[in-house]
Amino acid sequence: MQAKRQIIFFILLNVCLFTSTVLFNYVIDPFCIFHKPIFKKPIFLNHEVFMNLGQIEIFLKKTDDYDTLLIGTSHTENFLADEITQALKSKGTLKLCLSGGYPVELEAIVQKALTTGKVKNIVWGFELCQFILPAYTPHESRIFPYHLYKNKLPLLFDARVLRTSLKLLLWHCRLKNIKFSWHYNNTLSSVYFYHDLPYILDMHKCFVTPDTLKKSQATRYRYDMFPCPNWDATFSAIGTHLIPIIEAHPEIQFYIPIIPYSWIYFISRDVKNLEKIILCQRYLCKRTSAFKNTRLYAFHTCQFPHNLANYYNETHYHPDINRYMLYAIQNDRHRLTMENLEQYEQAMIENLKAFEIKDAYPHMDSLEDIIRQEEAKLSSPNKPLLSHK
């Protein structure tokens, strides 16, 4: 009889613990997957895989406040959603970024959002290096929860959510009178925005030190004799994870800015890498040109990739670069089409050949600086594409 009571007690205890966990996770809901934040001052966490699902489930599906998506990797995190909304004159924008996002992961996020039927615009920050990968390539260090994007209920009894719920409750107790910092973000417009993150700024300082610049000068690949590839290649990740979405949704306008890496990224790698980038860009242009609802933008004829003060590392840039990409979209600048593709490729290669690593980069270009540089080029058609002085 005693053993029977113990078994019943054990079962009831586990049922109570399970029920308490489910209720606690549902009430706190740290990723806003089941309801809007319960706190007056919400905290939107930096867990992109789950926060993206929450933005889709609650803010896109259950409200009429948003009709625009930002899709992309860490290079898109420093966009402000409100500025995208203003540039496109849309209702509102949700940032569905995924640091290091692979094409198959980004497609899963987009497809989930499209099930709401509310999306009118998609700004897709396109990282060519990711789409060079074969289709369905899995991330080497992350298991994307595809099953949770189909059925969110298992999150109610997920230990990770429980831990995050407890942390969130603790943070709210601590942050009542404390100014929000980067990882305690209280607006969807700036969620994931990391420009003020101290170690990112430290990375920038390390990137442009005299020692690292000298090292890059000594190890750079030379492109003096590099010929533009005259052959074509297909890239299955584009054909599998991007084009079918565009084709299936002619009612949605797609804006695709190609992520502008610094020139030091290219000169630190061999010629085959540049060849792949050019061919992938060419394939992307050819495939998207078939659709009236798609606009492609490219920026390697601009001056800002030459100024390493604009970058934290070889590929990541400060927020005014994001703002300039929006400026280009809003003003229909830097469009890449089949008509100007060959000219753009040649200019891109010439700019790469002309790039020289300076001993110092003291001045970071503001949005106004970049606009001024590009306007000066437009007003002087006989001037070289770039000034390297």
N, C-alpha and C positions, 0 to 999 in steps of 0.2 A: 504493500500500500504506500509506504514511504517512497519507494522508487517511482511509482506511478505519479505521485505528487510532484516529485522532482522533475520528471519528464514534462509534465504539464506546465510547471513553473518555467522551465527552460524554454518551452515553445512560446509561452505567453510573453516572456521577457524578450525573446527575439522578435516576436511580432510587434511589441511595443517599440523596440529600438528601430526596427525597419520603418514603422509608421512615423515615428518621431523624425527620423532622417528625411523621409519623403516630405513631410510637412515643413520641416525646417528649410530644406532646399527650395521648396516651392515658395515659401513666404519671403525668404531673403533673395532668392533667384539672382545670384551675382552677375549673371550674363544676360539678364533681361530676356530670357527665352520664353517664359510663361506669362509674364505681365510686366508692366512698366515699373520703374524703380519705386520702392515704397518710401524712400527717404526724401526729405525736402531738397537736400543737396545731393543729387545722385553722383555716384562714382562709376565711370565707365572704364573698365579694366583694359589692360594691354594684352589680354589673351585673345588674339585675333580669330582663331579658329572657332571659338565658342561665341565671342562677341559678334562676329559677323552673322552667325545663325540667329542670335537674339535680335539684331537690327532688322533682319528679314522678317522674323516671326512677329515681332511686336510693332516696330515703327513703320515697316513697309506694308505688311499684310493687314494690320488692324487700324491703320490710320490712312487719311488721304493727304498727308502732309509731304509726301516724298514721291518723286517720279524719276529721279536720276541716280545712277550708281557710279561710283568710282571703283574701278577694279585695277589691281596691280600688286606689285611686290613692295619691298621697303622703299623703293624710289618714289612711290606715290604717297607715302605716309605724310609727307610734309605739305600736301595740298590741304587747304581749308575748305570744308564742304560748303560753307556759306559763299565763298568766292566762286566756286564752281556754279552754284545756283545763280549767282548774279551774272556770271559770264554767259550762261545758257538761257537766262530768263525762265528758269524752271520753277516748280513748286518748292522743291527741297532736294538735297543730295545726301545720300548715305555713303560713307567710306567703308568699303568692303575690301580692305587691303590685307595682304598676307605676306609677311616678310619671308623672302625666299620661296614664294609661291611657285609651284610647278604648273605647267599648262593644264594638266588633268585636274589639279586642285582648284585652280581658278575657274575652270569650266563648271565644276560641281557647285561652286558658290553662285555663279551666274545662273545656272539652270534652276537652282533653288529659288532665287529671287524672281525669275521669270514666271514661276508657277503662280505668283500673285496677280499677274495680268496688269500691273500698275506701272511698269517701267516704260518710260518714253525716251530716255537718253542713257547711254552708257559711255563714260570716259574710261578707256582701257589703256593704262600706261604700259606700253609694250616693250618688254625686255627681250631683245633679239637672242641673247645668249641662252635664255630659258627655252625658247622655241626652236633652237638648233637641236635640242634633245629629241629622241624618237617619241612617238605618241605613247601615252600611258606609262611614261617613265616615273617610277615612284621616288619620293624624296628620300635621300640617303639617311636622314637622321630624324624623320618625323613620320608618324603613321597618321594620315588624315582620317578623321572619323566620318567616312562616307555614310555609315549606317545611321549616325545621329542626324544627318541632313535628310534622312528619309523618315526616321522615327525618333522624336526628341524625348520620349518618355523615359528611356533608360537613364537620362541625366538626373532624374529625381533621386535615384539611389546610387549615384556615382560618387565614389570616395573623393575624387578631385573636386567635385562641386561642393561637397561637404566642407572640405578644407578651405576652399575659397570663400564659402559662405561665412565660416567662422572668422576668417581674416577680414572680410569686408565689414562684418559687425564690429570687430575690434578697431578697424581704421576709422569707422564713423564715430566711435567713441573718442578716438584720439584727435580727429580732425575737425571737431566742432568749431574751433576758433583758429584753425591753422589754414594758411593760404594753400590752395591746391598746387601741387608740383606735377611734373610730367606724367608720373605713373598713377596719380590720383586725378584723372581728367573728369571734369564735370560737364562737358558739352560734347555733343555728337559731332559738331563742326570740326573740333580739333582733336578728336579721339585718335590715338596712335601718333600724334604729332610729337616728334622727339628733338626738335631743333635745340631746345634749351638743356637737353640732357648733358650733364658734365662730361661724361667719358667720350661722347661724340665730339664735343669741342676739343677735348684732349687729343682725339684721333686726328682732328684737323691740324692742330699744332704740330703733331709728329709728322704729318704728311708733307708739310712744307718746310721742314727744317733744312738747313744747308747740307747736313750729312746725308739725309735721305734723298735730296735732290741730286747731290753728287753721285750717289750710288745709282740712281736712275739714269743719269747721264752716261755712266760707265757701262751699264748693262743693256742699254736700249737696242732694240732691233732697228736696222736701217731699212727704209722703204724708198730709197732714192730711185731704184729701178723697178719699183712694183708696178706691174701692169694690171689694169682693171680686168677681172675675169670676163672672158667673152663666151662663157658657156652657162647653162642654166642647171639648177638643181631643185629638187622638190623637198619639202620639209613636212613630214607627216603630222607633227604636232599642230601646225597651222591648219592643215586640211582636216584634222580630227577634232580639235578643241576650240577653234575660232570660227572658221568659215561656215560650218553647219548652223551655228547660232545666228550669224548675220543673215544667212539665207532663209532661215525659218522665221525671221522676225523683221520683215520689211517695214513694219510700223515703228520700229525703234531706230533712232539716229545714233550711230556709233562714231565716236571721236577717238582716234587712235594716235596719240603722240608716241613716237619712238623714243625710248629713254636715251638722253644724250650723255654718254660716258665722256670722261675727260680724255684728251689725246694720249695721256700717259698710260692709260689702260691698253691702248693698241700697241704702243712702242715697247711695252714690257712683255709682249707675247709675239709668237712667231707669225709668219706670213699666212699660214694656213688658217689661223684664227680670224684674221681680217678677211680672208677670202670667204669664209663661212658666213661672217656677218653681212658682207655685201650681198652674197647670194641669197641669204635668208631675207634680207630687206627687199631684194628684187622680187623674190617669190611672194612675199607679203603684198607688195604693191600690185603685182599682176593679179593676184587672187581677189584682193579687195576692190580693185578698179571695176570689177564686174557689177558692183552693187551701188545703187544711187544713194543708199542710206548710210554710206561709210565715207569718212574723211580721214586721211592719213597725213601725219605731220612729222617732219624730220628737221633736225637742228644742227647738223654738223657742218653747215655753212656759216654758222654764227661765230662770234668771237669768244663768247664766254667759255667754251670748252678748252681754250688755250690758257685761260687764267686759272691756275691751280688753287688760287685763293678762294675760288668758288666751290671747292670740293673738300669733303672730309677724307676721302680716300680715292681710289682710282675711278670709282663710278658714282658715288653718292654726293649730292650737291645740296646747297643751302636753299631755304624756302623761296627766295626770289627767283630761282630758276623754275620752280614749280609755277610761280605766278607768271613768269614770262611765257611758259607753255600755254597757260590759260589765256594770256593776252593774244597769243598767236591764234588760238582757236576762236576767240571772240572776234578778232579782226581778220580772220581768214588769211593768215600769213603762214609761210613755210609749209604750204601744202605739198605733198609728194604725190605725183600722178604719173601715169604712163608717159605723158607728154614731156615731163621734165626729169624723168628718172635717170636717163643717161647723163644729162648735164649735172644732176646732183651727185651722182656717183663719182664723176670726174673731179668735181669741186671738192668732194669729201677727201679723195685721195691726195689732191694737190695741197689741201690744208694740212693733212697728216704729214706729207713730205716737208712742208714748211715749218712744222712745229719744232721748236728748240726749247730745251728745258733751261729756264733762267736760274740764276743763283738765289733769287728771292721773289716772293709774291706777296707784297704788302697790302694790296688793295683788293677787297672783295667787291664785286660788281653788285650794285643794287638793281632793282627792277628798272628804275629810271635810267641808270647807266646802260643797261642792255638795250632798252628801247632806243636810246640816243645813238648807240653804236649801229644798230640795224637801220635806223632812219638815215644815218649818214651814208651808209652803203647805197641805200635806195636813191638818194639824191645825187650820188656820184657814180653813174653807171660805168664810167671808164676806170674807176678806182679798182685796185686789186681786191679780190674777195675778202681778204683779211689783212689787217695791219699788225705786224708782229713787233712793232717797236715798243 
